[in-house]
């Protein structure tokens, strides 16, 4: 049976199991030949495609922990949060003056975007992690996405009333579970280090609109299924 928001049974069931199996089976290898190379990192510029209609997604901040294991492997744990959450940015108008439409009525609105996540990732360095270099790995995690739309005005060409079908405020949230591949270039963990990365993945429980009410059917709040990631991080190791 496919999970909510997924259409293909392989993507919905087998793909997550394959990633979980890979992570679990890699655990014994990670315990061998452990090196004392750890680091704390921050990515001030991190982008995740969470909502289909966002275009270029809002920037996020990530904080994480890295640990090199053996000659070729590395693992890490990180949390991310949208910068607009951190600075408590006020709701803003949509791009291109987009409106909501329903049953002959149009509505203007402002939107508030909130999201936070927790991610576990692994990496395999093609030429070893001693001097850094190119790596490819997998990730799996969880992310909580919230969108609020506040209706600032509604009107109809066939009615002079302001009492339209839209409520004043709509809020919806969803927990999704991203899995995917990440690749990048990282320097060696010898004091200060940097990491520039990109990735592609899939959000389990994505692919559907956050809002269920009929008047919100065309709201630009469809959770992305396929996603991409881009970012730059720097940190200090010991």
C-alpha positions in Angstrom: 0.0 0.0 0.0 1.4 3.4 -1.0 1.8 6.1 1.6 -0.3 9.2 1.5 0.9 11.7 -1.1 2.8 9.0 -3.1 1.7 7.3 -6.3 4.3 4.7 -7.1 4.5 1.7 -4.7 8.3 1.4 -5.2 8.9 5.0 -4.2 6.4 4.8 -1.3 7.6 1.5 0.2 10.7 -0.1 -1.2 12.9 3.0 -1.7 12.6 4.0 2.0 13.4 0.4 3.1 16.5 0.3 0.8 17.8 3.5 2.4 17.1 2.3 5.9 18.8 -1.1 5.1 21.8 0.7 3.7 22.2 2.9 6.8 21.8 0.0 9.2 24.2 -2.3 7.3 26.8 0.5 7.2 26.8 0.8 11.0 29.2 -2.1 11.7 31.6 -0.8 9.1 31.6 2.6 10.6 32.7 1.2 14.0 35.9 -0.2 12.4 39.2 1.8 12.4 37.5 4.9 13.9 39.6 8.0 13.8 39.5 10.9 16.2 38.2 13.4 13.6 35.1 15.3 14.6 33.7 18.8 13.9 30.9 21.2 14.5 29.5 22.9 11.4 27.2 25.7 10.4 25.6 26.3 7.0 24.3 29.9 6.8 23.1 29.3 3.2 21.1 26.1 2.9 18.2 25.6 0.4 15.7 22.8 0.3 12.8 22.6 -2.1 9.9 22.0 0.2 6.9 23.5 -1.6 6.5 23.1 -5.4 5.3 26.7 -6.0 8.1 28.4 -4.0 10.4 28.7 -7.0 13.8 29.3 -5.4 13.1 28.2 -1.8 13.7 30.4 1.2 17.1 30.2 2.8 17.7 28.1 5.9 20.3 27.9 8.7 21.7 24.5 9.6 23.8 23.4 12.6 25.5 20.0 12.7 28.1 17.5 13.8 30.5 15.6 11.6 32.6 12.6 12.3 35.1 11.0 10.0 35.2 7.2 10.4 38.1 5.3 8.9 39.8 6.3 5.7 36.8 6.8 3.5 33.6 7.2 5.5 32.0 10.1 7.3 28.7 10.5 9.1 26.8 13.5 10.5 23.7 14.8 12.2 22.2 18.2 11.5 19.2 20.4 12.3 17.9 23.1 10.0 15.4 26.0 10.4 14.3 28.7 8.0 16.1 32.0 8.6 12.7 33.7 8.6 11.8 31.6 11.7 15.1 32.7 13.4 14.5 36.4 12.9 10.7 36.1 13.2 10.1 37.7 9.8 6.6 39.1 9.3 4.2 37.5 6.7 4.8 38.7 3.2 2.8 39.1 -0.1 3.2 36.3 -2.6 5.4 36.7 -5.7 3.9 38.2 -8.8 0.8 39.4 -6.9 -0.8 35.9 -7.0 -4.4 35.6 -5.8 -6.7 32.8 -4.6 -9.8 32.2 -6.7 -12.9 30.2 -5.8 -16.6 30.2 -7.0 -16.3 33.6 -8.7 -14.4 35.2 -5.8 -10.8 36.4 -5.7 -8.8 37.0 -2.6 -5.5 38.8 -1.8 -3.4 37.3 1.0 0.0 37.4 2.8 1.8 34.2 3.7 4.1 33.0 6.5 6.5 30.1 5.9 7.9 28.0 8.7 10.0 24.8 8.7 12.5 22.9 10.7 14.2 19.5 10.2 16.5 16.9 11.6 18.8 14.9 9.2 21.2 12.0 9.5 23.7 11.7 6.6 26.6 9.5 5.5 29.4 10.1 3.0 31.9 8.1 1.1 35.0 10.0 0.0 36.3 8.8 -3.4 39.9 9.5 -2.7 39.8 9.2 1.1 38.8 11.8 3.7 42.4 12.6 4.9 42.8 15.4 2.4 39.1 16.0 1.8 37.7 15.9 -1.8 34.7 14.7 -3.6 32.1 12.6 -1.7 28.7 11.0 -2.3 26.4 9.7 0.4 22.8 9.2 1.5 20.5 11.0 4.0 17.3 10.3 5.8 15.4 12.5 8.2 12.2 14.3 9.2 10.9 17.8 8.6 8.0 19.8 9.9 6.5 22.3 7.4 3.9 25.0 8.4 2.2 27.5 6.1 -0.1 30.3 7.2 -2.2 32.3 4.7 -3.9 35.5 6.0 -6.7 36.8 3.7 -6.2 40.6 3.3 -9.2 41.2 1.1 -11.8 39.3 -1.1 -14.1 40.5 -3.8 -16.4 39.4 -6.6 -17.4 41.1 -9.8 -20.9 39.8 -9.3 -21.3 40.9 -5.7 -20.7 44.0 -3.7 -20.5 42.1 -0.4 -17.3 41.6 1.5 -18.6 38.4 3.0 -17.0 36.0 0.6 -16.2 32.3 0.9 -12.7 32.8 2.4 -11.9 32.8 6.1 -9.6 35.4 7.5 -6.8 32.9 8.4 -5.6 29.5 7.3 -2.9 27.4 8.9 -1.8 23.9 8.0 1.3 21.8 8.8 2.7 18.4 7.8 5.5 16.2 8.8 7.5 14.8 5.9 10.4 12.3 5.8 13.1 13.3 3.3 15.4 10.6 1.9 18.0 11.0 -0.9 21.6 11.4 -2.1 24.0 14.2 -1.3 27.3 14.9 -3.0 29.8 17.6 -2.6 33.4 18.8 -2.0 34.7 19.0 1.5 38.1 20.0 2.8 40.0 17.9 5.4 38.9 18.0 9.0 42.1 19.7 10.3 41.1 22.8 12.1 38.7 24.9 10.0 37.0 23.1 7.1 34.4 23.9 4.5 31.8 21.9 2.6 29.9 22.8 -0.6 27.1 20.4 -1.4 24.1 19.6 -3.5 21.6 16.7 -3.4 18.4 15.2 -4.8 15.8 13.4 -2.9 12.2 12.5 -2.2 9.8 13.7 0.6 7.7 10.8 1.9 4.2 12.2 2.6 4.8 15.0 0.0 3.0 15.5 -3.3 -0.2 17.0 -1.8 -1.7 20.4 -0.9 -1.3 21.3 2.7 -4.9 22.8 2.7 -7.9 20.5 2.4 -10.7 23.1 2.2 -12.2 23.5 -1.3 -11.7 27.3 -1.5 -8.0 26.6 -1.0 -7.6 24.2 -3.9 -5.4 26.5 -5.9 -3.3 27.8 -2.9 0.4 27.6 -3.8 1.1 25.1 -1.0 1.7 21.8 -2.6 4.3 19.8 -0.8 7.1 18.8 -3.2 7.6 15.1 -3.9 11.0 15.2 -5.7 13.3 17.7 -4.0 16.7 19.3 -4.4 19.2 20.6 -1.9 22.0 23.2 -2.2 24.3 24.7 0.4 27.6 25.8 1.8 28.8 24.9 5.3 31.9 25.7 7.4 33.1 24.4 10.7 35.8 23.7 13.2 37.3 20.2 13.8 39.5 18.6 16.4 
